Amino acid sequence: MRKLFFLIVLIFLSGKVFSQTVVVTDDATYTTGNASSVLDVKSVLKGFLAPRMTQAQRTAITTPADGLLVYQTDGTKGFYFYNGTAAAWTLFASGSGTGWSTTGNSGTSAITNFLGTTDNVNLKLRTNNIQRVLVDSIGSVGIGLSPIFTASPARERLLVDGGATAANPTTSYNIIAGKGYIDNYLQLNIQNMSPTANASSDLVASNDAATQTTNFVNVGINSSGNTATGIIAGASNAYIYSTGNDFAIGNGTAAKNLLLFTGGTAATNERMRINGTGNVGIGKTPLYKFDVKGRASFDSTVVAPNYSSTLQTLSSGTITWDQTKGATAAVTLTGNSTLTIINATAGMYGLIKVKQDATGSRTLTLPAGSKVINAGAGVVTLTTTANAVDVLSYFYDGTNYFWTIGYNYN
C-alpha cells in the first residue's frame, strides 16, 4: 500500500494536471495540456517507451481491451494494437516499413517482398467490397465473382467467370479481349512444351451441352513427338475439327472468295477457289460452276444431265462471241459479217446458229486460226437462200478452231 502511494506521488511530482488532462513533460515551456487527451506526454529529450514483449507473450494476453498497444520484439517486429475484430492484433505499417502502401512502396526486393499469403489460404482482390480476382492456394487464378475450378487434375490455371447466369444473362460479347498497335503479329499463343506421344496444343470452343467428347470445335497442332494414329494424329500435324452438328466454313462478305492453298501463301500456291457466285475452280479462277485446270480423273461412272447453255443472241456486223456467257449463240446476218471469239480455253466446244436475212447471200468471216473441213480457212461458204439457217460448231485446241458446218436447215 505504501509503494502504491509513493508511485502516485511520483507521477504527480513529475507532471502537471490541467483540468482532466495529465501532462508528463520535461519542457518547461509546455504549460498547457491538450484538452482532448487524458494523458499528454511531451519531451524534447526522450521518447515514449511502450510495453515490449514477444509474439507469444502478446498473444497470451487474456481478454485484451480494444485499442491495447504493445511493441513486439521478435518475428515481424513493430507496434501492434488490438482492434477487437476477428483479425484481432493489427500491425501498424508505414510507407517505409514492411507493409504495402496505397501510394506505392520503394526499396522493395523482387526476391523477398511479395503481395500474398504464407499459409495455405486463398488470396482475394476486391473492388466496391466485391470479389474480382481469386488466387487459390495451389496457384489457379479466377477472375469474376465466383469462379468454380474443375476438380483436379483437369483443373484450370486461369478461369474467367462472365458473371452471368441463365436467369440473368449478360449482353456483353467479350470474356477476354486483346488489342494493340503492333507492326507485326498480334497473337494469342498457346504452346504445349511437352514432346510426348499424345501431346498437342489446342484452342477449344464448346456449347452449353458439351462434354469431353461432344459439341465442341477444336483448332490444334500436335507435338513434335506425337505418335498417335488417325487422320488428325502425327508429329506436328495441325487440324480443325468439330463434334457438333453441321460444320460450316465460309466467307460472309458478298462477292468475295474462299481460297485453299498449299506450299505457302504465294498466289501461285492457290489450289482451289470458290468465288462469290458459287463457281468452284481447281487450279484456276472458275468461270463455270465447276472449272478444272488440267486433267480430271474419275474412278466411277460420271452421270451428266441433259446439257443446256445460255443462248446468246448476237448482232450482225462485227460479231463478238464471249464464251464466259455461254457456248451457244444465234445471229441473223443483215450484211457481210466477221466473227470474233473471246475467252475461249483449250478443249472448249461451241455452237452457233447463223441465219440469212430476207435478202440472203451474206458472208461470214471466221476467227483467225479457223480450219474448216475441205474448205480451208477464211470466209466460209454459207447457204445463200433468203432466211436459210446454217449451224456451225467448233472445237478449240488452244491454237486453232476446227469447224463443222451443217447447211440449209430450212
QUIWO-V363178 format. One record per backbone hydrogen bond with DSSP energy under -1.0 kcal/mol. NH is the residue of the N-H (numbers start at 0). CO is the residue of the C=O. If there is no record, write none. Layout:
nh=[NH NH]
co=[CO CO]
This chain:
nh=[4 5 6 7 8 9 10 11 12 13 15 17 20 21 22 23 29 30 36 39 41 52 57 58 60 66 67 69 70 71 72 76 77 79 80 81 82 89 91 96 103 112 120 122 124 126 129 131 132 133 134 135 138 140 141 142 143 158 160 164 183 198 200 202 204 206 209 210 214 216 217 218 219 220 221 222 225 226 232 235 236 238 240 242 255 257 259 261 268 269 270 271 272 273 274 277 279 280 281 282 290 292 311 313 318 318 320 322 324 328 329 330 332 336 337 338 339 341 346 347 349 350 351 352 353 354 355 356 360 364 365 369 370 371 372 374 375 379 386 387 389 390 391 392 393 394 395 396 400 401 402 403 405 408]
co=[0 1 2 3 4 5 6 7 8 9 22 20 17 37 15 39 26 28 33 21 23 70 53 54 57 81 64 79 50 77 52 74 71 69 89 67 87 80 78 93 100 108 118 134 132 129 126 124 124 141 122 139 135 156 133 158 131 140 142 167 181 195 220 218 216 214 206 213 242 204 240 202 238 200 236 198 222 196 229 222 233 219 217 215 252 273 271 268 265 266 259 259 280 257 278 274 288 272 290 270 279 281 327 329 316 337 339 341 321 350 311 352 354 362 316 364 318 320 395 344 393 326 391 328 389 330 387 332 383 336 377 366 400 375 402 371 371 363 356 384 353 405 351 403 349 401 347 399 368 394 370 392 390 388]
